[in-house]
Amino acid sequence: MTYDWQDTLLGEGDLARRAAAMVPRMLAHPAVTLDQVSRLRGHIDDCIGRLGILLVEMQNAEADQVFVEAARTIRDAWQSLAHKAAERARLFEIGFVDVRPTLSDSKDQGVATH
């Protein structure tokens, strides 16, 4: 059974590492939408839930503590990403608006754009 835990954790760890590299870039992208952030949060929450179930299964099976700790570490990585996504969503919710003037703003106000 040890191999099963190890194999599962290797896959979960790989997924978490790839997400840790990609999610912050996605959240920082200026064109990201609230819908995209919300869907991302849902996927991250699914991963956290999956790790929670895995942890319960491992504890019930009295898996080696090394594997249990590895699963907790992976879950913690997902929780960190969830926090970052929640912060980005909060910016949408509080009405964060980019106030830099755009070309259309200049035309609307009669400002020359030479």
Number of C-alpha atoms within 10 A of each C-alpha: 7 9 8 9 16 15 11 13 19 15 11 18 18 12 14 20 14 10 17 15 10 11 18 14 11 16 20 11 10 9 9 12 14 15 10 14 19 15 13 19 19 14 13 22 16 13 20 19 14 13 21 15 12 19 20 12 13 17 14 9 10 10 15 12 11 10 18 20 12 17 24 16 14 23 23 15 18 24 16 14 22 21 14 16 23 16 13 20 20 13 12 14 10 8 8 11 8 8 6 7 8 9 10 8 11 12 11 8 8 8 10 7 7 3
